[in-house]
Amino acid sequence: MSCCSFVSNFGGVGGSSGGGSLTTYVIPEQWAQNNVIASQTEVVLECQLSTNFDTYKATKSGSLTGLSTRLTEPITAGTLLVEVIINGLVTNALQILHTAGSNPSGGIATIAFGLLNYVAGDLISVVLTTNGAFLPITTDLEVMVQVSEIN
């Protein structure tokens, strides 16, 4: 297992009618933005592994099930919203809102298998939105996305 993946197999979980196992792992990509600034709207984050694209091209069909974020400095003012997008469309289903009082240093969001599906070839990415009061503008953001597939 590499440094950036987690795999667990649960037979029959997630509505698998064929008795297959559900495999859950972190997409082998990370998204980030250094020195997050205020007043951004649905800005696509940069991939950290791919040097040519800011999307991950799905190799199999599955379901997005988790999102995690980390900030190098806690938020002291304003808001930061991080959302997963599929094929350039904001899903509104898997997101984390950060404020000084909630998730100031990062957060975790999970949804049930089957609520946010994708198919092989879909492009998965992450966007962020900050309001005008967002601080500190010296914090860096790192994002990882978890998926599940039925084998």
Protein Blocks (a to p, Z undefined) as FASTA:
>chain_A
ZZkbccdddehihhianopacdddddfbddddehiaehiahiacddfkbmkbccdcdfbd
cddfbdcdddfbdcfedjddddddeehiafklaccdddfknokloccddddehjaccdeh
iacdddddddfkbccfkbccdddddddddZZ
